[in-house]
Amino acid sequence: MSISRILEKPCLDRGDLMQLLAVRGEAMQQLWKKALAVKLEKLDNHIHLRGLIELSNQCRKACLYCGVRGPNRKVARYRLTEEEVLACAQTAWQLGYGSVAIQAGERNDEPFTDSITRLIEKIKAIGNGALGITLSLGEQSEAVYRRWFEAGAHRYLLRIESSTEELYYKIHPHDGLHDFHRRLDCIDALMATGYQTGTGVMIGLPFQTLEHLADDLLFFRKKDVAMVGMGPYIPHPDTPLYAHAAQIPTAGERMNLTLNMIAILRLMMPEINMVAATANQTIDPMGREKAILAGANVIMPNLTPNRYREEYLIYPDKACVNDRPEECFSCLETRMKGIGHEILYNAWGDSVAFTKKQTKNNP
């Protein structure tokens, strides 16, 4: 079937997804153009911001791709103080970002989970509840998820990394600490709690096929998630998966695959939020803009104090590590205007898909 006919179908099947993922050249441009048109129709040209706070690189996990994995002894571990986190949140509010995203390596001990509850409550007090709060703090119990939700967090990102169990265990240790089915259960628990739940995958992994990526797209649709964050895999030399780096596609090919994934998902789920990940900009100076033009609508400028950023390198050569928040602010404004998009300041930027579903379920 021609690409034009596939792009007109109301519901894409696995075969369609495989064909669209493989397109290059003029057909690829056609896909991206269609996705952008759908985004502009459903969500306008608005970009939502999440001020990123990288709370800590302390992690109990040993994911095979991650530079801050617990066994990596080359990393100097840190944890922001409460005052530092609140200063970041205050900056987000003053710059009009509307929301913050708190990200950290995974810990589930009580002192950590209690400290997060306190942080959420104090961030909610800034500007009289002006800031939306997204968390990305890994696998927790349903009780902890609920406690954080009740404290004021309302979005949570837990990336599945691969929805195929076999591939999942090629990029994670196969042990009790890294359990594919528990991760699925956590995503379900987040949705049941009431979070706008997000997930996502890496693209261009060793051992990954187009079939895996097509199944990831179907997984997002089946779960009916509110947001997705996905970006190109960037090998980190201090990780076990780096031994397979020679097997992965070129940086340009990983970029094209990522943009195809974003564009296809925008066609499949027109009203969800999708992040233009920093990893895009790391492998292509215009990667963030390209992701926006392929269908993404969320950017996460980094607010972490600069002295900590070099220690939160999930992958190497991360973009914008040395930028100050004020520099990032003016840079983003200029770059988004340059591609015909408008940053929506002082707005939570909730998922339209989620909001409509809530309204339908609670008329």
Secondary structure, 3 states (H helix, E strand, C coil): CCHHHHHCCCCCCHHHHHHHHCCCHHHHHHHHHHHHHHHHHHHCCEEEECEEEEEECCCCCCCCCCCCCCCCCCCCCCECCHHHHHHHHHHHHHHCCCEEEEEECCCCCHHHHHHHHHHHHHHHHHHHCCCEEEEECCCCCHHHHHHHHHHCCCEEECCCECCCHHHHHHHCCCECCECHHHHHHHHHHHHHHCCEEEECEEECCCCCCHHHHHHHHHHHHHHCCCEEEEEECCCCCCCHHHHHHHHCCCHHHHHHHHHHHHHHHHHHCCCCEEEECHHHHHHCCCHHHHHHHCCCCEECCECCCHHHHCCCCCCCCCCCCCCCHHHHHHHHHHHHHHCCCEECCCCCCCCHHHHHHHHHHCC
